[in-house]
Amino acid sequence: MISIEEARQKILSYVGVLEPEEKPIMDSIGQVLAQDVYSDINVPPLDNSAMDGYAIQSASTKGTLKSNPIILKVIGEVAAGSISDKVVRLGTAIRIMTGAPIPAGADTVVQFEKTDEQERSSSGKTLDEIGIFEEAPADNNIRRAGEDIKKGDLVLKAGVVIRPQEVGLLASLGYARVAVIRRPVVVVLATGDELVNVGEPLPLGRIYNSNTYSIASQVVKYGGVPKILGIARDTIDALWGKISDGLDADMLITSAGVSMGDYDVVKDVLAQHGQIAFWTVSMKPGKPLAFGTLNSEDGRKVPHLGLPGNPVSSMVSFEQFASSAIFKMLGKKDIVKSTISAISESNVKNKDGRRVFTRVFVRKDGDQYYANSVGPQGSGILTSMGQANGLMITPEDVALTNIGDSVEVQMLDWTQEQS
């Protein structure tokens, strides 16, 4: 039996960063940028107005007062997306909208609120003239070309995880597609004679195949692409027959078949068709866990993670190991799930000297987090997993976590409502 850290290190030694692919920017969210991105344009491309107002020469407003506004002749109007063909000279103005290019000759923009436009409009006067209430300094309310990004700038470095912010940046530069590290394809296969496919009648003594769906959902959550192979029955030939259909994937995950029973054949398949790297990990739930590689027809060694059959053990083991493997294949830098510090609101016994993961609900009160055990903690009880938003950790050398103890919690999820 090996430690969680040793098991994770062994798994990660068998996976690497995947090759780049080109994707539409809207399909790249959550993926890692594979190449540096430089700008071919200035952003904004032209000097433009930061306000709705009037583009003028600042010298036209010298000496103006609200009690004695300077009157300028309005010679045109320009909206965003248009370019005025008129030239602003001393004593003239062009009505301008936010984002519109600054007309030739203008060096400042006076916003509507600092003119008598509203008064003129309400009194029925035409807007062929406009009164300016105060002096306007040069460069006021003007966004200069390249103020945000200059042509040739390095805008995004390879290795950045693409978020909506990066998508917006790429779009502003005119990029419709971008090179990213591709998502790993992860085969998901459940084993067991007792399993029945979801949606089918449930005979007495059988159970629905829930593990496939929870594992496949975790694959999606962490950025992979699940390939579901269904159910393999508890014989070496049946299991290998199913697995053979998935050896074109980047990783293969099975659930069940890794304990000591007569029908636990995952280790046998690994031994016959590949290599076993380790079996059993010092954790609870999740002790019976196997990892190794399987030999594909094209000579690749496909990583194979054999998760426990109990639903909670399977999900907790995935959080510790499969998530990190997916992150590494995606090219992410932080591949081990972080923890937060909290105060325990439950007593947890550790009888076996393994690392214990207790399903908890974490809440925040002021600046402090509190973690409280949710429901029964049996490894087959999914309801408490559904009520949990974190896994409270009791280390191997701690026999008892007491109420009030400071603990580390690995978050499963965290929503705004829970913060």
C-alpha positions in Angstrom: 0.0 0.0 0.0 1.5 3.3 -1.0 0.7 7.0 -0.1 -1.5 9.3 -2.1 1.5 11.4 -3.1 3.5 8.4 -4.3 0.4 7.1 -6.3 -0.2 10.5 -7.9 3.5 10.8 -8.8 3.5 7.4 -10.5 0.3 8.2 -12.4 1.7 11.5 -13.6 4.9 9.9 -14.8 2.9 8.0 -17.4 1.0 11.0 -18.9 2.3 14.1 -20.7 1.0 17.3 -22.2 -1.0 16.6 -25.4 -0.4 18.1 -28.8 -1.9 21.4 -29.9 -5.0 21.8 -32.0 -6.7 24.7 -33.6 -10.2 25.6 -32.2 -12.8 28.4 -32.7 -12.3 30.8 -29.9 -15.8 30.1 -28.5 -14.9 26.4 -28.2 -11.5 27.0 -26.4 -12.7 28.1 -23.0 -10.9 26.2 -20.2 -8.2 25.0 -22.6 -4.5 26.0 -22.4 -3.1 28.4 -25.1 -0.4 26.5 -27.1 1.3 29.5 -28.7 2.0 33.1 -27.9 -0.5 35.5 -29.4 0.7 38.8 -30.9 -1.4 41.7 -32.1 -1.4 42.5 -35.8 -3.4 45.7 -35.2 -3.7 48.7 -32.8 -6.6 48.4 -30.3 -8.4 50.7 -30.7 -7.3 51.0 -34.4 -8.0 54.8 -34.5 -8.3 57.7 -32.1 -11.9 57.6 -30.9 -14.3 59.3 -28.5 -14.7 58.0 -25.0 -18.0 59.9 -24.6 -21.0 61.1 -26.4 -20.4 64.8 -27.1 -18.8 67.3 -29.5 -15.4 67.0 -31.1 -13.8 70.4 -31.2 -10.5 72.2 -31.0 -9.6 72.9 -27.4 -8.5 76.5 -28.4 -12.1 77.2 -29.3 -13.1 77.1 -25.7 -10.5 79.5 -24.3 -12.1 81.9 -21.8 -15.6 80.3 -21.9 -17.8 80.5 -18.8 -21.1 78.8 -18.0 -22.6 82.3 -17.7 -21.2 83.2 -21.0 -20.8 80.0 -23.1 -18.8 79.9 -26.3 -21.0 79.3 -29.3 -19.6 76.9 -32.0 -21.0 76.0 -35.4 -22.0 72.3 -35.7 -20.8 71.1 -39.1 -21.7 67.4 -38.9 -22.2 64.3 -36.9 -20.3 61.0 -36.7 -21.4 57.7 -35.1 -19.4 54.6 -34.1 -18.4 52.7 -37.3 -18.4 55.8 -39.4 -15.6 58.3 -40.4 -16.4 62.0 -40.9 -15.1 63.6 -44.1 -15.3 67.0 -42.5 -12.4 68.9 -40.8 -12.9 70.6 -37.4 -11.5 74.1 -37.4 -11.5 76.9 -34.8 -15.1 77.8 -33.9 -16.6 74.6 -35.3 -17.8 71.3 -33.8 -18.8 67.8 -34.9 -21.4 65.9 -32.9 -19.8 62.6 -32.0 -20.9 59.3 -30.4 -18.9 57.0 -28.1 -16.5 54.9 -30.1 -16.6 57.1 -33.2 -13.2 58.0 -34.8 -12.1 61.5 -33.9 -12.5 63.8 -36.9 -9.5 65.5 -38.5 -8.6 68.8 -36.7 -10.3 68.0 -33.4 -8.1 67.5 -30.3 -10.7 67.1 -27.6 -14.3 66.0 -26.9 -16.8 67.9 -24.8 -19.5 65.7 -23.3 -23.2 66.6 -23.9 -23.6 67.5 -20.2 -21.2 70.4 -20.6 -23.1 71.9 -23.5 -26.5 73.6 -23.9 -27.8 70.8 -26.2 -30.6 69.7 -23.9 -31.8 73.3 -23.4 -31.7 73.8 -27.2 -33.5 70.6 -27.9 -36.3 71.2 -25.3 -36.8 74.8 -26.6 -37.1 73.6 -30.2 -33.9 75.2 -31.4 -32.0 73.6 -34.2 -28.6 72.0 -33.4 -26.6 73.9 -36.1 -24.9 75.7 -33.2 -23.9 74.5 -29.7 -22.9 76.4 -26.5 -19.9 75.1 -24.5 -20.0 75.9 -20.8 -16.4 75.5 -19.8 -12.9 75.3 -21.2 -12.0 71.9 -22.5 -8.3 70.7 -22.2 -6.7 69.0 -25.2 -6.9 65.2 -25.3 -10.0 65.2 -23.1 -12.3 62.1 -23.6 -10.2 60.7 -26.4 -8.9 57.1 -26.5 -5.8 57.1 -28.6 -5.0 54.4 -31.2 -3.1 51.6 -29.6 -4.0 52.8 -26.1 -5.1 49.3 -25.1 -2.9 47.2 -27.4 -0.2 48.3 -29.9 0.5 46.5 -33.1 3.2 43.9 -32.4 2.5 43.6 -28.7 2.6 40.2 -27.0 -0.9 39.9 -25.8 -1.2 36.4 -24.4 1.5 34.0 -23.5 1.5 30.3 -24.2 0.3 28.4 -21.1 -2.6 30.8 -20.3 -5.9 29.1 -19.5 -8.5 30.6 -21.7 -11.4 32.3 -19.9 -14.1 34.6 -21.2 -11.6 37.5 -20.7 -9.1 35.9 -23.1 -11.8 35.1 -25.6 -12.8 38.8 -25.6 -9.1 39.8 -26.1 -8.7 37.3 -29.0 -11.9 38.6 -30.6 -10.7 42.2 -30.3 -7.6 41.2 -32.3 -9.6 39.6 -35.0 -8.7 36.0 -34.1 -11.5 33.6 -35.0 -9.5 30.5 -34.1 -6.6 29.8 -31.7 -4.1 27.1 -31.0 -4.7 25.2 -27.7 -3.7 22.0 -26.1 -6.3 19.5 -27.1 -8.6 17.9 -24.5 -7.8 14.3 -23.5 -10.1 11.6 -24.5 -10.8 9.4 -21.5 -12.5 6.0 -21.8 -15.0 5.2 -19.0 -15.9 1.6 -18.5 -17.9 0.0 -15.6 -17.4 -3.6 -14.7 -19.7 -6.0 -12.9 -22.2 -8.8 -13.5 -24.6 -7.0 -11.2 -24.9 -3.8 -13.3 -27.9 -2.7 -15.4 -27.9 0.1 -17.9 -29.7 3.2 -16.9 -33.2 3.3 -18.4 -33.7 -0.5 -18.4 -35.9 -2.5 -16.0 -34.1 -3.4 -12.8 -34.2 -7.1 -11.9 -34.0 -8.2 -8.3 -30.5 -8.2 -6.9 -29.1 -5.9 -9.6 -28.1 -2.2 -9.5 -28.0 0.6 -12.0 -24.7 1.6 -13.5 -24.3 4.9 -11.8 -20.4 5.0 -11.7 -20.1 5.4 -15.5 -22.2 8.6 -15.3 -20.5 10.1 -12.2 -17.0 9.4 -13.6 -17.9 10.7 -17.1 -19.3 13.8 -15.5 -16.0 14.3 -13.6 -14.1 13.9 -16.8 -16.1 16.7 -18.3 -15.8 18.8 -15.2 -12.0 18.7 -15.3 -11.7 19.4 -19.1 -11.6 15.9 -20.7 -13.8 14.3 -23.3 -15.4 11.1 -22.0 -15.8 8.0 -24.3 -18.3 5.7 -22.6 -17.9 2.0 -23.3 -20.8 0.8 -21.2 -20.5 -2.3 -19.0 -18.0 -5.2 -19.0 -19.0 -8.4 -17.3 -16.7 -10.1 -14.7 -14.5 -12.2 -16.9 -11.0 -11.5 -18.2 -12.1 -12.0 -21.8 -15.2 -9.8 -21.5 -13.3 -7.0 -19.9 -10.4 -7.2 -22.3 -12.9 -7.2 -25.2 -14.4 -4.0 -24.1 -11.1 -2.4 -23.2 -9.7 -3.2 -26.6 -12.3 -0.9 -28.1 -10.9 2.0 -26.1 -7.1 1.8 -26.5 -7.1 4.7 -29.0 -7.9 7.0 -26.0 -5.4 9.1 -24.0 -6.5 7.4 -20.7 -8.8 4.6 -19.7 -10.7 4.5 -16.4 -12.6 1.5 -15.1 -14.7 1.2 -12.0 -14.8 -1.9 -9.8 -12.9 -5.2 -10.2 -9.8 -4.0 -8.2 -10.4 -5.7 -4.8 -9.6 -9.3 -3.7 -12.7 -11.1 -4.8 -13.0 -14.0 -7.2 -14.6 -11.7 -9.8 -12.2 -8.8 -9.5 -10.4 -9.1 -12.8 -9.0 -5.7 -13.6 -5.6 -6.5 -12.1 -5.5 -9.7 -14.1 -6.1 -7.8 -17.4 -3.4 -5.3 -16.5 -1.0 -8.2 -15.8 -1.8 -10.0 -19.0 -2.1 -7.1 -21.5 0.2 -4.5 -19.9 2.0 -3.6 -16.7 0.8 -2.9 -13.1 2.4 0.1 -11.5 0.7 -0.2 -8.1 -2.3 -1.5 -6.3 -3.9 -0.1 -3.1 -3.5 3.4 -1.7 -3.4 4.5 1.9 -6.7 6.5 1.8 -10.3 6.1 3.0 -12.5 5.7 1.1 -10.6 4.4 -2.0 -8.0 1.9 -0.8 -8.5 -0.6 -3.6 -7.1 1.3 -6.6 -5.0 -0.1 -9.4 -2.9 1.7 -12.0 -0.8 0.6 -14.9 -0.5 0.7 -18.6 -2.2 -1.4 -21.4 -0.5 -2.2 -24.7 -2.3 -0.9 -27.7 -1.9 -2.3 -31.2 0.1 0.7 -32.4 2.6 0.2 -29.6 1.4 2.9 -27.2 1.2 2.3 -23.5 -2.2 3.6 -22.5 -2.6 4.7 -18.9 -5.3 2.7 -17.1 -6.7 3.8 -13.8 -8.8 1.1 -12.0 -11.1 2.9 -9.5 -13.0 1.1 -6.7 -16.5 0.0 -7.4 -18.2 1.7 -4.4 -19.6 5.0 -5.8 -18.1 7.4 -3.3 -14.7 5.6 -3.3 -14.7 5.9 -7.0 -15.5 9.7 -7.0 -13.1 10.5 -4.2 -10.3 8.6 -5.9 -11.0 10.4 -9.2 -10.6 13.7 -7.3 -7.2 12.7 -6.1 -5.7 11.1 -9.2 -7.6 11.3 -12.4 -8.2 15.1 -12.1 -4.4 15.7 -11.9 -3.7 13.4 -14.9 -6.3 15.3 -17.0 -4.9 18.7 -15.9 -1.4 17.6 -16.9 -2.5 16.4 -20.3 -4.3 19.7 -20.8 -1.0 21.5 -20.1 -2.2 23.2 -16.9 0.4 24.3 -14.3 -1.5 23.7 -11.1 -2.4 20.0 -11.4 -3.0 19.1 -7.7 -6.2 20.2 -6.2 -5.7 22.8 -3.5 -7.3 23.0 -0.1 -8.7 25.7 2.2 -8.3 25.9 6.0 -11.5 25.5 8.0 -12.7 24.7 11.5 -14.2 21.2 11.9 -17.7 21.0 13.3 -17.6 17.2 13.4 -15.6 14.5 15.2 -13.9 12.1 12.8 -12.1 8.9 13.9 -9.2 7.5 12.0 -8.7 3.9 13.1 -6.6 2.5 10.2 -3.9 5.1 9.9 -5.0 6.0 6.4 -5.8 9.5 5.1 -9.5 10.0 5.6 -11.7 12.1 3.4 -15.0 13.1 5.1 -17.8 14.5 3.1 -18.6 17.9 4.5 -20.5 21.0 3.7 -18.3 24.1 4.0 -19.8 27.5 5.0 -18.2 30.8 5.5 -18.9 33.0 8.6 -17.0 36.3 8.4 -13.5 35.4 7.4 -13.6 31.9 8.7 -14.7 28.7 7.0 -16.5 25.9 8.9 -16.8 22.2 7.8 -19.6 20.0 8.9 -20.0 16.3 8.1 -23.0 15.5 5.9 -24.9 12.3 6.3 -23.6 8.7 6.6 -20.1 8.3 5.5 -20.3 4.8 4.0 -18.4 4.4 0.7 -21.6 3.3 -1.1 -23.8 6.2 0.1 -24.1 8.7 -2.8 -26.7 10.9 -1.1 -24.1 12.4 1.3 -21.7 13.0 -1.6 -24.5 15.0 -3.2 -24.9 17.1 -0.1 -21.2 17.8 0.2 -19.2 20.6 -1.3 -15.9 19.5 0.1 -13.8 16.7 1.5 -12.3 17.3 5.0 -8.9 15.7 5.4 -7.8 13.7 8.5 -4.1 12.9 8.0 -2.7 9.4 8.4 -1.0 10.3 11.7 -4.1 11.9 13.3 -6.3 9.4 15.2 -9.2 11.8 15.8 -10.3 15.1 14.4 -12.2 16.9 17.1 -14.9 19.6 16.8 -13.0 22.9 16.8 -9.8 21.5 15.2 -8.2 23.4 12.3 -8.5 21.2 9.2 -7.8 21.3 5.5 -10.7 20.8 3.1 -10.4 19.9 -0.6 -13.3 21.7 -2.2 -15.5 19.8 -4.7 -17.2 22.9 -5.8 -17.9 26.4 -4.5 -20.7 28.7 -5.5 -21.4 32.4 -4.8 -24.3 31.4 -2.6 -22.0 29.4 -0.3 -19.3 32.1 0.1 
